[in-house]
Structures are given as C-alpha cells and as structure tokens.
Amino acid sequence: MTGGSSAYLDAPTLALLVGGLGLALVCLVSGLNGRAPGRLTVGLTALLQLGVLAYAAWYLVRQLSGQAPAGPTWELWSYLVTILLLPALALVWAREERTRWSTFVLAVAAFVVAVMGARCAQIWHGVGLMTP
C-alpha cells in the first residue's frame, strides 16, 4: 500500500469535508428537534451543491491540463458523479416530502458527500491503493 498520510487533504478537499460534515451536523440537530427542511438546511445544501460543482470542475480542469490521478480514472469519476447527484436529489426529496425525515435525508447526503469527496482526493493521490 502507498502512504496513509493526510497530505492529500488540500484546500478544496478540506472545504468540502468540513462543509459537508458541518451541514450534516446542522441537519441532524434540526431533524432531532422535529423540524422539516427549512431555509437554513435547504440553503446550506444548495451551497454544498455549488461546492461540489466547483470541486468536480477542479478535477476536470486538472485532467484536461494533463495531470492524471494515481488511482483509476473511472473510479474517481464514479465518485464525482455520485457526489454531484446526491445533494440535488436530496433537495428534490426535501421539497416533495416536507417532514423531519427529509431533514435526515439532507444530513445523510451531506455526510456522504464529505466522505466521498475525501475519497476522491485519496484516489487522485494514490492513498490506499494496492501495489503489486
């Protein structure tokens, strides 16, 4: 295996990680208080969606400029497409079902975006890859 240091946690990845985990916590507390998705949770999820768009664009620009991930490109883009879809789908769910459970859906989506965003950076830098 390659090194397991946290050197892969660059500024965009840290922003996505901290933002996603922070939003997950806000949505979790809101859901535990019995609140349906409101302006705060929906607005922050929309902001997370914009952050994910910028994050994916950053990887696209890197690849188009000739850089390549240390891990499989298909795996990187599988993660990126998934995190592009998650907040959008969670927002649709929250709009259609205005219950506290939708707030929990927003929390789960934010948590998954944070974790999968960090995994994208690991794939790019080769952290955790099996070497022969």
NUKOL-305266 format. One record per residue (C-alpha): chain; residue number from 1; x, y, z. Coordinates in nm, 4 decimals. Layout:
ATOM|roba|bagu|X|Y|Z
ATOM|A|NUM|X|Y|Z
...
//
This chain:
ATOM|roba|bagu|X|Y|Z
ATOM|A|1|0.0000|0.0000|0.0000
ATOM|A|2|0.1049|0.3538|-0.0511
ATOM|A|3|0.1405|0.6016|0.2331
ATOM|A|4|-0.1535|0.6906|0.4510
ATOM|A|5|-0.0598|1.0472|0.5348
ATOM|A|6|-0.3097|1.3292|0.5251
ATOM|A|7|-0.1093|1.5146|0.2564
ATOM|A|8|-0.3957|1.4567|0.0141
ATOM|A|9|-0.6190|1.6906|0.2165
ATOM|A|10|-0.5710|2.0028|0.0071
ATOM|A|11|-0.7789|2.3202|0.0491
ATOM|A|12|-1.0708|2.2229|-0.1825
ATOM|A|13|-1.0964|1.8793|-0.0231
ATOM|A|14|-1.0843|2.0227|0.3290
ATOM|A|15|-1.3522|2.2774|0.2398
ATOM|A|16|-1.5805|2.0021|0.1075
ATOM|A|17|-1.5062|1.7762|0.4039
ATOM|A|18|-1.5637|2.0397|0.6709
ATOM|A|19|-1.8631|2.1886|0.4887
ATOM|A|20|-2.0294|1.8513|0.4387
ATOM|A|21|-1.9727|1.7378|0.7953
ATOM|A|22|-2.0872|2.0731|0.9326
ATOM|A|23|-2.4048|2.0615|0.7244
ATOM|A|24|-2.4680|1.7019|0.8298
ATOM|A|25|-2.4479|1.8096|1.1938
ATOM|A|26|-2.6818|2.1068|1.1398
ATOM|A|27|-2.9363|1.8863|0.9597
ATOM|A|28|-2.9064|1.6117|1.2200
ATOM|A|29|-2.9767|1.8522|1.5067
ATOM|A|30|-3.2637|2.0086|1.3123
ATOM|A|31|-3.4134|1.6668|1.2403
ATOM|A|32|-3.3769|1.5554|1.6014
ATOM|A|33|-3.5668|1.8695|1.7015
ATOM|A|34|-3.8513|1.7583|1.4737
ATOM|A|35|-3.8055|2.0293|1.2119
ATOM|A|36|-3.8859|1.9860|0.8465
ATOM|A|37|-3.6300|2.1196|0.5980
ATOM|A|38|-3.6206|2.4964|0.6307
ATOM|A|39|-3.4392|2.7872|0.4763
ATOM|A|40|-3.1182|2.7135|0.6649
ATOM|A|41|-3.0906|2.3428|0.5840
ATOM|A|42|-3.2107|2.3788|0.2252
ATOM|A|43|-2.9943|2.6851|0.1652
ATOM|A|44|-2.6828|2.5199|0.3047
ATOM|A|45|-2.7491|2.2067|0.0992
ATOM|A|46|-2.7786|2.4220|-0.2137
ATOM|A|47|-2.4484|2.5852|-0.1183
ATOM|A|48|-2.2953|2.2393|-0.0772
ATOM|A|49|-2.4225|2.1520|-0.4256
ATOM|A|50|-2.2395|2.4572|-0.5644
ATOM|A|51|-1.9271|2.3492|-0.3781
ATOM|A|52|-1.9475|2.0023|-0.5279
ATOM|A|53|-1.9858|2.1515|-0.8754
ATOM|A|54|-1.6705|2.3574|-0.8199
ATOM|A|55|-1.4911|2.0521|-0.6789
ATOM|A|56|-1.5755|1.8390|-0.9835
ATOM|A|57|-1.4794|2.1249|-1.2178
ATOM|A|58|-1.1447|2.1489|-1.0378
ATOM|A|59|-1.0740|1.7817|-1.1113
ATOM|A|60|-1.1888|1.8227|-1.4701
ATOM|A|61|-0.9521|2.1173|-1.5233
ATOM|A|62|-0.6668|1.9215|-1.3666
ATOM|A|63|-0.7232|1.6296|-1.6013
ATOM|A|64|-0.7643|1.8483|-1.9077
ATOM|A|65|-0.4352|2.0209|-1.8235
ATOM|A|66|-0.2537|1.6866|-1.8471
ATOM|A|67|-0.2482|1.5696|-1.4858
ATOM|A|68|-0.3735|1.2229|-1.4038
ATOM|A|69|-0.4918|1.0520|-1.0876
ATOM|A|70|-0.2696|0.7904|-0.9264
ATOM|A|71|-0.5727|0.5645|-0.8991
ATOM|A|72|-0.8195|0.4554|-1.1656
ATOM|A|73|-0.9794|0.7452|-1.3523
ATOM|A|74|-1.3112|0.5621|-1.3807
ATOM|A|75|-1.3252|0.5246|-1.0018
ATOM|A|76|-1.2520|0.8935|-0.9451
ATOM|A|77|-1.5278|0.9999|-1.1836
ATOM|A|78|-1.7713|0.7471|-1.0377
ATOM|A|79|-1.7282|0.9140|-0.7006
ATOM|A|80|-1.7521|1.2634|-0.8504
ATOM|A|81|-2.0712|1.1913|-1.0442
ATOM|A|82|-2.2262|1.0377|-0.7339
ATOM|A|83|-2.1500|1.3394|-0.5159
ATOM|A|84|-2.2778|1.5678|-0.7916
ATOM|A|85|-2.6142|1.3904|-0.7801
ATOM|A|86|-2.6587|1.3406|-0.4045
ATOM|A|87|-2.7317|1.6956|-0.2827
ATOM|A|88|-2.9556|1.7647|-0.5837
ATOM|A|89|-3.1601|1.4514|-0.5242
ATOM|A|90|-3.1780|1.5208|-0.1501
ATOM|A|91|-3.3083|1.8706|-0.2257
ATOM|A|92|-3.5782|1.7272|-0.4518
ATOM|A|93|-3.6741|1.4836|-0.1754
ATOM|A|94|-3.6850|1.7663|0.0806
ATOM|A|95|-3.9099|1.9736|-0.1466
ATOM|A|96|-4.1513|1.6876|-0.2114
ATOM|A|97|-4.1737|1.5481|0.1425
ATOM|A|98|-4.1788|1.8270|0.3987
ATOM|A|99|-4.1209|1.6160|0.7125
ATOM|A|100|-3.8415|1.5846|0.9637
ATOM|A|101|-3.7281|1.2714|0.7810
ATOM|A|102|-3.6333|1.4828|0.4818
ATOM|A|103|-3.4020|1.6767|0.7107
ATOM|A|104|-3.2321|1.3483|0.7958
ATOM|A|105|-3.2019|1.2736|0.4221
ATOM|A|106|-3.0212|1.6069|0.3819
ATOM|A|107|-2.7915|1.5095|0.6716
ATOM|A|108|-2.7055|1.1725|0.5178
ATOM|A|109|-2.6437|1.3288|0.1768
ATOM|A|110|-2.4095|1.5899|0.3275
ATOM|A|111|-2.2181|1.3244|0.5233
ATOM|A|112|-2.1796|1.1015|0.2179
ATOM|A|113|-2.0625|1.3969|0.0053
ATOM|A|114|-1.7962|1.4794|0.2663
ATOM|A|115|-1.6667|1.1225|0.2876
ATOM|A|116|-1.6760|1.0569|-0.0868
ATOM|A|117|-1.5097|1.3919|-0.1581
ATOM|A|118|-1.2221|1.2920|0.0679
ATOM|A|119|-1.2058|0.9569|-0.1101
ATOM|A|120|-1.1765|1.1387|-0.4453
ATOM|A|121|-0.8652|1.3106|-0.3151
ATOM|A|122|-0.7285|0.9771|-0.1949
ATOM|A|123|-0.7815|0.8253|-0.5387
ATOM|A|124|-0.6122|1.1250|-0.7013
ATOM|A|125|-0.3064|1.0961|-0.4758
ATOM|A|126|-0.2969|0.7163|-0.4617
ATOM|A|127|-0.3684|0.6799|-0.0911
ATOM|A|128|-0.4846|0.3301|-0.0066
ATOM|A|129|-0.4117|0.1770|-0.3448
ATOM|A|130|-0.2821|-0.1778|-0.3554
ATOM|A|131|0.0564|-0.2033|-0.5209
ATOM|A|132|0.1928|-0.5312|-0.6534
//
